[in-house]
Amino acid sequence: MSAAILAQSLVKRYGDFTAVAGLDLEIGRGEFFGLLGPNGAGKSTSIHMLSSLVQPTSGRAEVCGIDTQADPVAVRQRIGLVFQDSALDRQLSVWENLRFSGLLYDLPLAETQARAEHLIRLFGLEEKRDKPVGSLSGGQRRALDIARGVLHRPEVLFLDEPTIGLDLPSRRRIWRFIAQLRAETDMTVLLTTHYLEEAADCDRVAFIRGGRIVLQGEPDALVRDLGSDIVEVSADQPESVRAELEAVLGPARVEFETLAFRPPRHDAAALAALTESLGARVRSVVVRRPNLNDVFLWVNQ
Amino acid sequence: MKARPGLWRPVYAVIERDLVKLWRQKGRLLSALVRPLIWLFVIGAGFEATVGGGEGSYRSFLVPGVMGMAILFGALLGALSTVYEKESGVMRMLVIAPFAHRWIVFAKMQAAAISAVFQALLLLIILAVLGDLPAHTDWALLALGIFATAYACAGIGMLVAAFSKTLDNFAAIMNFVIFPVFFLSGSLYPVGNLPGALGIAAHLNPYTYGVDLLKHALPQPTGHDSDFAWTLDLAVLAGFTLLAFAVSAWRFSREQAYAPLFGLSQRAASKAK
């Protein structure tokens, strides 16, 4: 069976600006894949190319074995895309938006209705069913955008920054919805986000930077490969203690008043002695488990 | 292989949504009717007072012109909603749906034309009640004229929509598209009276032929004041509609037509410039 998503040396240039500089991806059926990176790294442009909406400058892409440029309609038939910005019609109600979307996918009305009612219930939009989208909260609107994206039961779902701009409770709710959707279908999900902690549940993640993948793998393995705990030392004058610390802990990553270290091995006694000798010159010394953020930060070091 | 999705439901969806919105926007519907009536009463009466002529003769000359006006504004504003949809992002739902993008143009043109026909019918009823319809109205030709003019006007609107990125320049569109198209037609005066360049512009204006066709259908008691044969009118309108569809469809098959939808890439693009 062909891969759900395949990209080979995808490039997109706008004039002199290179948005995506040679993207290679192979995502298996049913996989939950995270494309991670800072704003402007080329995540959205990559999604737009994979979903047939933007023509690559060079390279090629396939979705479910179908070339995105040779047969864009067949590609769009198999995918759902939740854009970073809403695609909803604010003048229409929740139900009218879903009905409109169902018709665009040539679904019989009865099927749209059954599916829409299920999604409205799943996403807790019952009370807003007949209210205009303009009256929905940001989180509800995003939930409806996702419902719209999966109404036609796509084989591959693209989620472009699904939680951007939402408050924490809404973000958690959106993640619960996505988990529920994944539990009831076997669809492939390609997610982009710059909240790296949200990608911890992905089967695999890839870090994209400057339009190119710089690292990919399973989140746990990537964190494990980082090898050690992270030591964070905060001080009023970090530069004054940097040399002493680097002699023991290795090169530091400086972030405002904090120095972060990735010591080759964890030596509690040495760290205690070091803390002792620095005394009041440091405010705190914290040892913690690494996470995906650390992977990303050290990769970009 | 999955069966290809059909096109009837999507095209129907776009038309239905535009008509539902038109119906809900009572202000838009009302102004679509009031605008031509103001022209009929105010300009009609004003000109009659200025240039004289028989009682009601200029007003009756204006009847096909104001019918055309209702169609022109209805179809043009309908087609221009495409630009609003690009800006507000609703167009995302259409571009990601499984059909070639020329069908968006097809559906929006249908929607614009049908809502223009609907507005024309409402105006027709009012004109009939007011007694402004000529006794020898050719109903079949009128129906043909309304539809043909509506599609041609939807074509003008679609061409504008296909090439403009935002509605910020809506005032410019009013000034440089809608008003010239309206004034440089036979709506207010016979085209034959227009001198030089204006006359040429009027002959190049597809809407002129729509008004002319309506004049054939709504003949004045004083005799024909149409400028062309109705078959020529119909041929020009049909030809222009097809051309406008082809050009707009070509434009919409290119991603540049959707510029506002892909914010990030476009911001990046403008940064690069």
Chai-1 contact restraints between the chains, C-beta under 6 A:
chainA,res_idxA,chainB,res_idxB,connection_type,confidence,min_distance_angstrom,max_distance_angstrom,comment,restraint_id
A,Y14,B,A268,contact,1.0,0.0,6.0,A-B,restraint_1
A,Y14,B,A269,contact,1.0,0.0,6.0,A-B,restraint_2
A,Y14,B,A272,contact,1.0,0.0,6.0,A-B,restraint_3
A,G15,B,A272,contact,1.0,0.0,6.0,A-B,restraint_4
A,G15,B,K273,contact,1.0,0.0,6.0,A-B,restraint_5
A,D16,B,A272,contact,1.0,0.0,6.0,A-B,restraint_6
A,F17,B,A268,contact,1.0,0.0,6.0,A-B,restraint_7
A,F17,B,A272,contact,1.0,0.0,6.0,A-B,restraint_8
A,A19,B,S265,contact,1.0,0.0,6.0,A-B,restraint_9
A,A19,B,A268,contact,1.0,0.0,6.0,A-B,restraint_10
A,S44,B,L264,contact,1.0,0.0,6.0,A-B,restraint_11
A,T45,B,S265,contact,1.0,0.0,6.0,A-B,restraint_12
A,H48,B,F262,contact,1.0,0.0,6.0,A-B,restraint_13
A,L53,B,V95,contact,1.0,0.0,6.0,A-B,restraint_14
A,V54,B,E255,contact,1.0,0.0,6.0,A-B,restraint_15
A,V73,B,P98,contact,1.0,0.0,6.0,A-B,restraint_16
A,R76,B,I96,contact,1.0,0.0,6.0,A-B,restraint_17
A,R76,B,P98,contact,1.0,0.0,6.0,A-B,restraint_18
A,Q77,B,P98,contact,1.0,0.0,6.0,A-B,restraint_19
A,L81,B,I96,contact,1.0,0.0,6.0,A-B,restraint_20
A,F83,B,R92,contact,1.0,0.0,6.0,A-B,restraint_21
A,D85,B,G89,contact,1.0,0.0,6.0,A-B,restraint_22
A,S86,B,G89,contact,1.0,0.0,6.0,A-B,restraint_23
A,A87,B,G89,contact,1.0,0.0,6.0,A-B,restraint_24
A,A87,B,R92,contact,1.0,0.0,6.0,A-B,restraint_25
A,A87,B,M93,contact,1.0,0.0,6.0,A-B,restraint_26
A,D89,B,V90,contact,1.0,0.0,6.0,A-B,restraint_27
A,F100,B,A13,contact,1.0,0.0,6.0,A-B,restraint_28
A,F100,B,R17,contact,1.0,0.0,6.0,A-B,restraint_29
A,L103,B,R9,contact,1.0,0.0,6.0,A-B,restraint_30
A,L103,B,A13,contact,1.0,0.0,6.0,A-B,restraint_31
A,L104,B,P10,contact,1.0,0.0,6.0,A-B,restraint_32
A,L104,B,A13,contact,1.0,0.0,6.0,A-B,restraint_33
A,L104,B,A97,contact,1.0,0.0,6.0,A-B,restraint_34
A,D106,B,P5,contact,1.0,0.0,6.0,A-B,restraint_35
A,D106,B,G6,contact,1.0,0.0,6.0,A-B,restraint_36
A,D106,B,R9,contact,1.0,0.0,6.0,A-B,restraint_37
